[in-house]
Amino acid sequence: MISLLRHGRTRSNADGLLLGRADPPLDSLGERQARAAAIALPEVTRVLSSPLRRAMQTAEVVAAQHGCGVEQADRLIELDYGDWDERPLRDVAAAEWAHWQASPHWSPPGGESLVAVGSRVRSLLEEIAEEAAHSHLVLVTHVSPLKAAVAWALGVDDQAAWRMFVQPASISTIDTRNKQPSLHSFNQVGHLVECW
């Protein structure tokens, strides 16, 4: 089984900023969310994490809870928003945002396209799928890579990302025991009830 865990909340998330490669830490709520997610996850065999601080902090809590280490996985890093990083969405021109939604190959100025994110995430998932068929791997990542992983499980293209919403510290699961992956759960947040 593959569990996809989005990192806990940061101040930038709370402020509604686009957050790509900028590297803020978890805020106090994000720390509580990481602890709740770590407890909610069943026995974990291996933890892979984006190298960004908010993901690594979340992953370290999970690893400590389950007695394993954290492996940094660069392919799980968030989409590069380029010039848009840590900007409020309202500051992005509506026409540019619409163009991005219409074309998964388009990228923000100086940034990365959804297709590029999807390609790197899919390559990682293909590598670990067989291992995940008989063990529990947790991938601690961000909104865009998580959406790319769900698209892989569903066998749809990267454009599907615009039709998903992923909460901080939510858990989604993919089963890889059959010839093709299948999505077992998406955006689970029940474990976060006590955090609010």
Secondary structure, DSSP 4 states (H G I P E B T S, - for coil): -EEEEEPPPBHHHHTTB--SS--PPB-HHHHHHHHHHHHHS---SEEEE-SSHHHHHHHHHHHHHHT--EEE-GGGSPP--GGGTT-BGGGS-HHHHHHHHH-TT---TTS--HHHHHHHHHHHHHHHHHHHTSS-EEEEE-HHHHHHHHHHHHT--GGGGGG----TT-EEEEE-SSSS-EEEEEEE-GGGGGG-
